[in-house]
Amino acid sequence: MADKNELIKEMLEMQKKFQEYERQQGIDPEEYYMPGDDSPLNGYRERYHELAAQVRELASEEVNFWK
């Protein structure tokens, strides 16, 4: 598993790219939830969710939190 800071850095980069795309193109909810294969948002939600879950796991381990 990657370092927590690396994961957070990737999440912040993803957010930055998302915000830039939103400013330039605007985002239709359908494109966000069901992006086409050629959409820059293809895989975005899944990857972001994966990163968030990894960060949550690492943070839980740091504070010795039992689920």
N, CA, C and O atoms as a Maestro MAE file, in Angstrom:
{
 s_m_m2io_version
 :::
 2.0.0
}

f_m_ct {
 s_m_title
 :::
 protein
 m_atom[268] {
  # First column is atom index #
  i_m_mmod_type
  r_m_x_coord
  r_m_y_coord
  r_m_z_coord
  i_m_residue_number
  s_m_chain_name
  s_m_pdb_residue_name
  s_m_pdb_atom_name
  i_m_atomic_number
  :::
  1 25 0.848 -1.176 0.000 1 A "MET " " N  " 7
  2 3 0.000 0.000 0.000 1 A "MET " " CA " 6
  3 2 0.894 1.240 0.000 1 A "MET " " C  " 6
  4 15 1.936 1.268 0.656 1 A "MET " " O  " 8
  5 25 0.482 2.239 -0.727 2 A "ALA " " N  " 7
  6 3 1.262 3.460 -0.859 2 A "ALA " " CA " 6
  7 2 1.227 4.275 0.435 2 A "ALA " " C  " 6
  8 15 0.397 4.054 1.316 2 A "ALA " " O  " 8
  9 25 2.143 5.207 0.511 3 A "ASP " " N  " 7
  10 3 2.218 6.132 1.634 3 A "ASP " " CA " 6
  11 2 0.980 7.035 1.635 3 A "ASP " " C  " 6
  12 15 0.507 7.452 0.577 3 A "ASP " " O  " 8
  13 25 0.466 7.331 2.821 4 A "LYS " " N  " 7
  14 3 -0.747 8.145 2.940 4 A "LYS " " CA " 6
  15 2 -0.584 9.499 2.263 4 A "LYS " " C  " 6
  16 15 -1.504 9.969 1.594 4 A "LYS " " O  " 8
  17 25 0.567 10.129 2.426 5 A "ASN " " N  " 7
  18 3 0.791 11.440 1.814 5 A "ASN " " CA " 6
  19 2 0.764 11.365 0.294 5 A "ASN " " C  " 6
  20 15 0.277 12.284 -0.364 5 A "ASN " " O  " 8
  21 25 1.284 10.279 -0.268 6 A "GLU " " N  " 7
  22 3 1.248 10.102 -1.721 6 A "GLU " " CA " 6
  23 2 -0.191 9.957 -2.205 6 A "GLU " " C  " 6
  24 15 -0.566 10.511 -3.238 6 A "GLU " " O  " 8
  25 25 -0.986 9.214 -1.456 7 A "LEU " " N  " 7
  26 3 -2.387 9.020 -1.823 7 A "LEU " " CA " 6
  27 2 -3.146 10.346 -1.770 7 A "LEU " " C  " 6
  28 15 -3.929 10.662 -2.666 7 A "LEU " " O  " 8
  29 25 -2.906 11.110 -0.716 8 A "ILE " " N  " 7
  30 3 -3.572 12.408 -0.578 8 A "ILE " " CA " 6
  31 2 -3.133 13.340 -1.699 8 A "ILE " " C  " 6
  32 15 -3.950 14.083 -2.243 8 A "ILE " " O  " 8
  33 25 -1.867 13.307 -2.042 9 A "LYS " " N  " 7
  34 3 -1.358 14.138 -3.135 9 A "LYS " " CA " 6
  35 2 -2.068 13.783 -4.442 9 A "LYS " " C  " 6
  36 15 -2.454 14.672 -5.201 9 A "LYS " " O  " 8
  37 25 -2.239 12.487 -4.704 10 A "GLU " " N  " 7
  38 3 -2.948 12.063 -5.916 10 A "GLU " " CA " 6
  39 2 -4.402 12.537 -5.888 10 A "GLU " " C  " 6
  40 15 -4.935 12.972 -6.908 10 A "GLU " " O  " 8
  41 25 -5.041 12.451 -4.720 11 A "MET " " N  " 7
  42 3 -6.426 12.919 -4.597 11 A "MET " " CA " 6
  43 2 -6.525 14.421 -4.882 11 A "MET " " C  " 6
  44 15 -7.448 14.866 -5.565 11 A "MET " " O  " 8
  45 25 -5.583 15.191 -4.363 12 A "LEU " " N  " 7
  46 3 -5.600 16.636 -4.588 12 A "LEU " " CA " 6
  47 2 -5.380 16.971 -6.058 12 A "LEU " " C  " 6
  48 15 -6.004 17.891 -6.585 12 A "LEU " " O  " 8
  49 25 -4.498 16.232 -6.721 13 A "GLU " " N  " 7
  50 3 -4.279 16.428 -8.156 13 A "GLU " " CA " 6
  51 2 -5.547 16.102 -8.941 13 A "GLU " " C  " 6
  52 15 -5.907 16.813 -9.880 13 A "GLU " " O  " 8
  53 25 -6.213 15.033 -8.551 14 A "MET " " N  " 7
  54 3 -7.467 14.665 -9.217 14 A "MET " " CA " 6
  55 2 -8.511 15.764 -9.033 14 A "MET " " C  " 6
  56 15 -9.221 16.114 -9.976 14 A "MET " " O  " 8
  57 25 -8.604 16.305 -7.819 15 A "GLN " " N  " 7
  58 3 -9.561 17.381 -7.554 15 A "GLN " " CA " 6
  59 2 -9.250 18.607 -8.401 15 A "GLN " " C  " 6
  60 15 -10.148 19.237 -8.960 15 A "GLN " " O  " 8
  61 25 -7.968 18.933 -8.486 16 A "LYS " " N  " 7
  62 3 -7.543 20.094 -9.266 16 A "LYS " " CA " 6
  63 2 -7.932 19.932 -10.733 16 A "LYS " " C  " 6
  64 15 -8.459 20.862 -11.344 16 A "LYS " " O  " 8
  65 25 -7.673 18.749 -11.299 17 A "LYS " " N  " 7
  66 3 -8.030 18.487 -12.698 17 A "LYS " " CA " 6
  67 2 -9.544 18.510 -12.893 17 A "LYS " " C  " 6
  68 15 -10.038 19.026 -13.895 17 A "LYS " " O  " 8
  69 25 -10.274 17.953 -11.936 18 A "PHE " " N  " 7
  70 3 -11.733 17.942 -12.009 18 A "PHE " " CA " 6
  71 2 -12.273 19.367 -12.018 18 A "PHE " " C  " 6
  72 15 -13.125 19.707 -12.838 18 A "PHE " " O  " 8
  73 25 -11.775 20.199 -11.106 19 A "GLN " " N  " 7
  74 3 -12.247 21.579 -11.017 19 A "GLN " " CA " 6
  75 2 -11.933 22.354 -12.291 19 A "GLN " " C  " 6
  76 15 -12.750 23.150 -12.755 19 A "GLN " " O  " 8
  77 25 -10.760 22.124 -12.853 20 A "GLU " " N  " 7
  78 3 -10.384 22.796 -14.095 20 A "GLU " " CA " 6
  79 2 -11.307 22.362 -15.233 20 A "GLU " " C  " 6
  80 15 -11.772 23.196 -16.010 20 A "GLU " " O  " 8
  81 25 -11.568 21.073 -15.330 21 A "TYR " " N  " 7
  82 3 -12.470 20.560 -16.362 21 A "TYR " " CA " 6
  83 2 -13.871 21.142 -16.174 21 A "TYR " " C  " 6
  84 15 -14.528 21.520 -17.143 21 A "TYR " " O  " 8
  85 25 -14.318 21.210 -14.931 22 A "GLU " " N  " 7
  86 3 -15.649 21.751 -14.640 22 A "GLU " " CA " 6
  87 2 -15.740 23.221 -15.034 22 A "GLU " " C  " 6
  88 15 -16.751 23.655 -15.585 22 A "GLU " " O  " 8
  89 25 -14.689 23.989 -14.756 23 A "ARG " " N  " 7
  90 3 -14.681 25.414 -15.131 23 A "ARG " " CA " 6
  91 2 -14.718 25.578 -16.646 23 A "ARG " " C  " 6
  92 15 -15.420 26.446 -17.164 23 A "ARG " " O  " 8
  93 25 -13.965 24.746 -17.350 24 A "GLN " " N  " 7
  94 3 -13.866 24.884 -18.803 24 A "GLN " " CA " 6
  95 2 -15.080 24.326 -19.539 24 A "GLN " " C  " 6
  96 15 -15.577 24.953 -20.475 24 A "GLN " " O  " 8
  97 25 -15.561 23.157 -19.126 25 A "GLN " " N  " 7
  98 3 -16.597 22.447 -19.871 25 A "GLN " " CA " 6
  99 2 -17.966 22.465 -19.205 25 A "GLN " " C  " 6
  100 15 -18.995 22.354 -19.872 25 A "GLN " " O  " 8
  101 25 -17.967 22.607 -17.890 26 A "GLY " " N  " 7
  102 3 -19.200 22.365 -17.151 26 A "GLY " " CA " 6
  103 2 -19.393 20.856 -17.074 26 A "GLY " " C  " 6
  104 15 -18.881 20.119 -17.916 26 A "GLY " " O  " 8
  105 25 -20.122 20.399 -16.076 27 A "ILE " " N  " 7
  106 3 -20.312 18.955 -15.921 27 A "ILE " " CA " 6
  107 2 -21.789 18.659 -15.764 27 A "ILE " " C  " 6
  108 15 -22.459 19.165 -14.863 27 A "ILE " " O  " 8
  109 25 -22.267 17.838 -16.650 28 A "ASP " " N  " 7
  110 3 -23.631 17.346 -16.586 28 A "ASP " " CA " 6
  111 2 -23.642 16.165 -15.618 28 A "ASP " " C  " 6
  112 15 -22.732 15.338 -15.662 28 A "ASP " " O  " 8
  113 25 -24.641 16.063 -14.747 29 A "PRO " " N  " 7
  114 3 -24.678 14.930 -13.808 29 A "PRO " " CA " 6
  115 2 -24.556 13.571 -14.499 29 A "PRO " " C  " 6
  116 15 -23.932 12.654 -13.965 29 A "PRO " " O  " 8
  117 25 -25.149 13.445 -15.678 30 A "GLU " " N  " 7
  118 3 -25.053 12.173 -16.397 30 A "GLU " " CA " 6
  119 2 -23.599 11.864 -16.760 30 A "GLU " " C  " 6
  120 15 -23.164 10.716 -16.670 30 A "GLU " " O  " 8
  121 25 -22.855 12.886 -17.169 31 A "GLU " " N  " 7
  122 3 -21.446 12.673 -17.505 31 A "GLU " " CA " 6
  123 2 -20.644 12.277 -16.267 31 A "GLU " " C  " 6
  124 15 -19.721 11.468 -16.354 31 A "GLU " " O  " 8
  125 25 -20.996 12.844 -15.125 32 A "TYR " " N  " 7
  126 3 -20.282 12.527 -13.888 32 A "TYR " " CA " 6
  127 2 -20.554 11.091 -13.443 32 A "TYR " " C  " 6
  128 15 -19.631 10.365 -13.076 32 A "TYR " " O  " 8
  129 25 -21.824 10.686 -13.479 33 A "TYR " " N  " 7
  130 3 -22.192 9.362 -12.979 33 A "TYR " " CA " 6
  131 2 -22.065 8.255 -14.019 33 A "TYR " " C  " 6
  132 15 -21.858 7.095 -13.663 33 A "TYR " " O  " 8
  133 25 -22.187 8.600 -15.296 34 A "MET " " N  " 7
  134 3 -22.079 7.599 -16.357 34 A "MET " " CA " 6
  135 2 -21.242 8.151 -17.510 34 A "MET " " C  " 6
  136 15 -21.758 8.344 -18.611 34 A "MET " " O  " 8
  137 25 -19.959 8.406 -17.266 35 A "PRO " " N  " 7
  138 3 -19.130 8.997 -18.317 35 A "PRO " " CA " 6
  139 2 -18.892 8.012 -19.457 35 A "PRO " " C  " 6
  140 15 -18.834 6.799 -19.251 35 A "PRO " " O  " 8
  141 25 -18.759 8.554 -20.645 36 A "GLY " " N  " 7
  142 3 -18.434 7.724 -21.798 36 A "GLY " " CA " 6
  143 2 -16.979 7.284 -21.741 36 A "GLY " " C  " 6
  144 15 -16.196 7.786 -20.935 36 A "GLY " " O  " 8
  145 25 -16.633 6.347 -22.601 37 A "ASP " " N  " 7
  146 3 -15.262 5.834 -22.629 37 A "ASP " " CA " 6
  147 2 -14.239 6.919 -22.952 37 A "ASP " " C  " 6
  148 15 -13.094 6.844 -22.508 37 A "ASP " " O  " 8
  149 25 -14.645 7.922 -23.719 38 A "ASP " " N  " 7
  150 3 -13.719 8.980 -24.119 38 A "ASP " " CA " 6
  151 2 -13.743 10.185 -23.175 38 A "ASP " " C  " 6
  152 15 -13.028 11.160 -23.408 38 A "ASP " " O  " 8
  153 25 -14.542 10.132 -22.128 39 A "SER " " N  " 7
  154 3 -14.653 11.242 -21.182 39 A "SER " " CA " 6
  155 2 -13.469 11.263 -20.219 39 A "SER " " C  " 6
  156 15 -13.020 10.212 -19.763 39 A "SER " " O  " 8
  157 25 -12.960 12.463 -19.908 40 A "PRO " " N  " 7
  158 3 -11.902 12.566 -18.897 40 A "PRO " " CA " 6
  159 2 -12.371 12.098 -17.516 40 A "PRO " " C  " 6
  160 15 -11.552 11.820 -16.640 40 A "PRO " " O  " 8
  161 25 -13.684 12.014 -17.329 41 A "LEU " " N  " 7
  162 3 -14.222 11.574 -16.040 41 A "LEU " " CA " 6
  163 2 -14.367 10.061 -15.954 41 A "LEU " " C  " 6
  164 15 -14.758 9.531 -14.914 41 A "LEU " " O  " 8
  165 25 -14.059 9.373 -17.029 42 A "ASN " " N  " 7
  166 3 -14.157 7.915 -17.029 42 A "ASN " " CA " 6
  167 2 -13.196 7.337 -15.990 42 A "ASN " " C  " 6
  168 15 -11.982 7.506 -16.102 42 A "ASN " " O  " 8
  169 25 -13.734 6.666 -14.992 43 A "GLY " " N  " 7
  170 3 -12.933 6.065 -13.934 43 A "GLY " " CA " 6
  171 2 -12.622 6.993 -12.769 43 A "GLY " " C  " 6
  172 15 -12.042 6.566 -11.771 43 A "GLY " " O  " 8
  173 25 -13.006 8.265 -12.892 44 A "TYR " " N  " 7
  174 3 -12.675 9.247 -11.851 44 A "TYR " " CA " 6
  175 2 -13.281 8.871 -10.497 44 A "TYR " " C  " 6
  176 15 -12.568 8.770 -9.499 44 A "TYR " " O  " 8
  177 25 -14.589 8.666 -10.471 45 A "ARG " " N  " 7
  178 3 -15.257 8.391 -9.190 45 A "ARG " " CA " 6
  179 2 -14.731 7.120 -8.548 45 A "ARG " " C  " 6
  180 15 -14.515 7.072 -7.337 45 A "ARG " " O  " 8
  181 25 -14.525 6.097 -9.357 46 A "GLU " " N  " 7
  182 3 -14.049 4.823 -8.831 46 A "GLU " " CA " 6
  183 2 -12.656 4.960 -8.235 46 A "GLU " " C  " 6
  184 15 -12.392 4.459 -7.143 46 A "GLU " " O  " 8
  185 25 -11.759 5.643 -8.956 47 A "ARG " " N  " 7
  186 3 -10.388 5.819 -8.476 47 A "ARG " " CA " 6
  187 2 -10.362 6.690 -7.222 47 A "ARG " " C  " 6
  188 15 -9.640 6.396 -6.270 47 A "ARG " " O  " 8
  189 25 -11.153 7.765 -7.228 48 A "TYR " " N  " 7
  190 3 -11.171 8.655 -6.069 48 A "TYR " " CA " 6
  191 2 -11.693 7.910 -4.839 48 A "TYR " " C  " 6
  192 15 -11.156 8.061 -3.741 48 A "TYR " " O  " 8
  193 25 -12.728 7.118 -5.025 49 A "HIS " " N  " 7
  194 3 -13.281 6.322 -3.926 49 A "HIS " " CA " 6
  195 2 -12.234 5.329 -3.408 49 A "HIS " " C  " 6
  196 15 -12.099 5.137 -2.200 49 A "HIS " " O  " 8
  197 25 -11.511 4.711 -4.313 50 A "GLU " " N  " 7
  198 3 -10.455 3.757 -3.936 50 A "GLU " " CA " 6
  199 2 -9.372 4.445 -3.107 50 A "GLU " " C  " 6
  200 15 -8.941 3.921 -2.080 50 A "GLU " " O  " 8
  201 25 -8.937 5.619 -3.558 51 A "LEU " " N  " 7
  202 3 -7.916 6.368 -2.820 51 A "LEU " " CA " 6
  203 2 -8.421 6.777 -1.442 51 A "LEU " " C  " 6
  204 15 -7.701 6.652 -0.451 51 A "LEU " " O  " 8
  205 25 -9.654 7.265 -1.376 52 A "ALA " " N  " 7
  206 3 -10.225 7.690 -0.095 52 A "ALA " " CA " 6
  207 2 -10.297 6.522 0.884 52 A "ALA " " C  " 6
  208 15 -10.032 6.690 2.075 52 A "ALA " " O  " 8
  209 25 -10.651 5.347 0.390 53 A "ALA " " N  " 7
  210 3 -10.727 4.166 1.257 53 A "ALA " " CA " 6
  211 2 -9.341 3.797 1.781 53 A "ALA " " C  " 6
  212 15 -9.196 3.419 2.943 53 A "ALA " " O  " 8
  213 25 -8.331 3.904 0.932 54 A "GLN " " N  " 7
  214 3 -6.966 3.590 1.361 54 A "GLN " " CA " 6
  215 2 -6.487 4.586 2.411 54 A "GLN " " C  " 6
  216 15 -5.874 4.194 3.404 54 A "GLN " " O  " 8
  217 25 -6.762 5.866 2.198 55 A "VAL " " N  " 7
  218 3 -6.366 6.896 3.167 55 A "VAL " " CA " 6
  219 2 -7.075 6.654 4.495 55 A "VAL " " C  " 6
  220 15 -6.461 6.764 5.556 55 A "VAL " " O  " 8
  221 25 -8.357 6.328 4.442 56 A "ARG " " N  " 7
  222 3 -9.119 6.050 5.661 56 A "ARG " " CA " 6
  223 2 -8.522 4.865 6.414 56 A "ARG " " C  " 6
  224 15 -8.405 4.908 7.639 56 A "ARG " " O  " 8
  225 25 -8.144 3.810 5.697 57 A "GLU " " N  " 7
  226 3 -7.531 2.635 6.326 57 A "GLU " " CA " 6
  227 2 -6.218 3.002 7.012 57 A "GLU " " C  " 6
  228 15 -5.977 2.620 8.157 57 A "GLU " " O  " 8
  229 25 -5.378 3.742 6.308 58 A "LEU " " N  " 7
  230 3 -4.089 4.137 6.878 58 A "LEU " " CA " 6
  231 2 -4.275 5.040 8.099 58 A "LEU " " C  " 6
  232 15 -3.585 4.880 9.106 58 A "LEU " " O  " 8
  233 25 -5.205 5.983 8.005 59 A "ALA " " N  " 7
  234 3 -5.457 6.882 9.134 59 A "ALA " " CA " 6
  235 2 -5.995 6.105 10.331 59 A "ALA " " C  " 6
  236 15 -5.638 6.395 11.472 59 A "ALA " " O  " 8
  237 25 -6.847 5.128 10.076 60 A "SER " " N  " 7
  238 3 -7.387 4.302 11.165 60 A "SER " " CA " 6
  239 2 -6.276 3.522 11.854 60 A "SER " " C  " 6
  240 15 -6.263 3.395 13.078 60 A "SER " " O  " 8
  241 25 -5.349 3.004 11.063 61 A "GLU " " N  " 7
  242 3 -4.217 2.272 11.638 61 A "GLU " " CA " 6
  243 2 -3.349 3.193 12.489 61 A "GLU " " C  " 6
  244 15 -2.869 2.795 13.550 61 A "GLU " " O  " 8
  245 25 -3.146 4.431 12.020 62 A "GLU " " N  " 7
  246 3 -2.306 5.380 12.753 62 A "GLU " " CA " 6
  247 2 -2.852 5.666 14.150 62 A "GLU " " C  " 6
  248 15 -2.081 5.804 15.100 62 A "GLU " " O  " 8
  249 25 -4.151 5.756 14.276 63 A "VAL " " N  " 7
  250 3 -4.748 6.083 15.573 63 A "VAL " " CA " 6
  251 2 -5.243 4.841 16.297 63 A "VAL " " C  " 6
  252 15 -5.906 4.929 17.331 63 A "VAL " " O  " 8
  253 25 -4.908 3.675 15.735 64 A "ASN " " N  " 7
  254 3 -5.272 2.388 16.331 64 A "ASN " " CA " 6
  255 2 -6.786 2.265 16.517 64 A "ASN " " C  " 6
  256 15 -7.266 1.837 17.566 64 A "ASN " " O  " 8
  257 25 -7.522 2.649 15.475 65 A "PHE " " N  " 7
  258 3 -8.983 2.599 15.493 65 A "PHE " " CA " 6
  259 2 -9.451 1.228 15.028 65 A "PHE " " C  " 6
  260 15 -9.056 0.765 13.958 65 A "PHE " " O  " 8
  261 25 -10.279 0.588 15.817 66 A "TRP " " N  " 7
  262 3 -10.824 -0.727 15.462 66 A "TRP " " CA " 6
  263 2 -12.177 -0.535 14.827 66 A "TRP " " C  " 6
  264 15 -13.003 0.235 15.319 66 A "TRP " " O  " 8
  265 25 -12.398 -1.218 13.761 67 A "LYS " " N  " 7
  266 3 -13.699 -1.119 13.089 67 A "LYS " " CA " 6
  267 2 -14.647 -2.119 13.663 67 A "LYS " " C  " 6
  268 15 -15.797 -2.197 13.233 67 A "LYS " " O  " 8
  :::
 }
 m_bond[267] {
  # First column is bond index #
  i_m_from
  i_m_to
  i_m_order
  :::
  1 1 2 1
  2 2 3 1
  3 3 4 2
  4 3 5 1
  5 5 6 1
  6 6 7 1
  7 7 8 2
  8 7 9 1
  9 9 10 1
  10 10 11 1
  11 11 12 2
  12 11 13 1
  13 13 14 1
  14 14 15 1
  15 15 16 2
  16 15 17 1
  17 17 18 1
  18 18 19 1
  19 19 20 2
  20 19 21 1
  21 21 22 1
  22 22 23 1
  23 23 24 2
  24 23 25 1
  25 25 26 1
  26 26 27 1
  27 27 28 2
  28 27 29 1
  29 29 30 1
  30 30 31 1
  31 31 32 2
  32 31 33 1
  33 33 34 1
  34 34 35 1
  35 35 36 2
  36 35 37 1
  37 37 38 1
  38 38 39 1
  39 39 40 2
  40 39 41 1
  41 41 42 1
  42 42 43 1
  43 43 44 2
  44 43 45 1
  45 45 46 1
  46 46 47 1
  47 47 48 2
  48 47 49 1
  49 49 50 1
  50 50 51 1
  51 51 52 2
  52 51 53 1
  53 53 54 1
  54 54 55 1
  55 55 56 2
  56 55 57 1
  57 57 58 1
  58 58 59 1
  59 59 60 2
  60 59 61 1
  61 61 62 1
  62 62 63 1
  63 63 64 2
  64 63 65 1
  65 65 66 1
  66 66 67 1
  67 67 68 2
  68 67 69 1
  69 69 70 1
  70 70 71 1
  71 71 72 2
  72 71 73 1
  73 73 74 1
  74 74 75 1
  75 75 76 2
  76 75 77 1
  77 77 78 1
  78 78 79 1
  79 79 80 2
  80 79 81 1
  81 81 82 1
  82 82 83 1
  83 83 84 2
  84 83 85 1
  85 85 86 1
  86 86 87 1
  87 87 88 2
  88 87 89 1
  89 89 90 1
  90 90 91 1
  91 91 92 2
  92 91 93 1
  93 93 94 1
  94 94 95 1
  95 95 96 2
  96 95 97 1
  97 97 98 1
  98 98 99 1
  99 99 100 2
  100 99 101 1
  101 101 102 1
  102 102 103 1
  103 103 104 2
  104 103 105 1
  105 105 106 1
  106 106 107 1
  107 107 108 2
  108 107 109 1
  109 109 110 1
  110 110 111 1
  111 111 112 2
  112 111 113 1
  113 113 114 1
  114 114 115 1
  115 115 116 2
  116 115 117 1
  117 117 118 1
  118 118 119 1
  119 119 120 2
  120 119 121 1
  121 121 122 1
  122 122 123 1
  123 123 124 2
  124 123 125 1
  125 125 126 1
  126 126 127 1
  127 127 128 2
  128 127 129 1
  129 129 130 1
  130 130 131 1
  131 131 132 2
  132 131 133 1
  133 133 134 1
  134 134 135 1
  135 135 136 2
  136 135 137 1
  137 137 138 1
  138 138 139 1
  139 139 140 2
  140 139 141 1
  141 141 142 1
  142 142 143 1
  143 143 144 2
  144 143 145 1
  145 145 146 1
  146 146 147 1
  147 147 148 2
  148 147 149 1
  149 149 150 1
  150 150 151 1
  151 151 152 2
  152 151 153 1
  153 153 154 1
  154 154 155 1
  155 155 156 2
  156 155 157 1
  157 157 158 1
  158 158 159 1
  159 159 160 2
  160 159 161 1
  161 161 162 1
  162 162 163 1
  163 163 164 2
  164 163 165 1
  165 165 166 1
  166 166 167 1
  167 167 168 2
  168 167 169 1
  169 169 170 1
  170 170 171 1
  171 171 172 2
  172 171 173 1
  173 173 174 1
  174 174 175 1
  175 175 176 2
  176 175 177 1
  177 177 178 1
  178 178 179 1
  179 179 180 2
  180 179 181 1
  181 181 182 1
  182 182 183 1
  183 183 184 2
  184 183 185 1
  185 185 186 1
  186 186 187 1
  187 187 188 2
  188 187 189 1
  189 189 190 1
  190 190 191 1
  191 191 192 2
  192 191 193 1
  193 193 194 1
  194 194 195 1
  195 195 196 2
  196 195 197 1
  197 197 198 1
  198 198 199 1
  199 199 200 2
  200 199 201 1
  201 201 202 1
  202 202 203 1
  203 203 204 2
  204 203 205 1
  205 205 206 1
  206 206 207 1
  207 207 208 2
  208 207 209 1
  209 209 210 1
  210 210 211 1
  211 211 212 2
  212 211 213 1
  213 213 214 1
  214 214 215 1
  215 215 216 2
  216 215 217 1
  217 217 218 1
  218 218 219 1
  219 219 220 2
  220 219 221 1
  221 221 222 1
  222 222 223 1
  223 223 224 2
  224 223 225 1
  225 225 226 1
  226 226 227 1
  227 227 228 2
  228 227 229 1
  229 229 230 1
  230 230 231 1
  231 231 232 2
  232 231 233 1
  233 233 234 1
  234 234 235 1
  235 235 236 2
  236 235 237 1
  237 237 238 1
  238 238 239 1
  239 239 240 2
  240 239 241 1
  241 241 242 1
  242 242 243 1
  243 243 244 2
  244 243 245 1
  245 245 246 1
  246 246 247 1
  247 247 248 2
  248 247 249 1
  249 249 250 1
  250 250 251 1
  251 251 252 2
  252 251 253 1
  253 253 254 1
  254 254 255 1
  255 255 256 2
  256 255 257 1
  257 257 258 1
  258 258 259 1
  259 259 260 2
  260 259 261 1
  261 261 262 1
  262 262 263 1
  263 263 264 2
  264 263 265 1
  265 265 266 1
  266 266 267 1
  267 267 268 2
  :::
 }
}
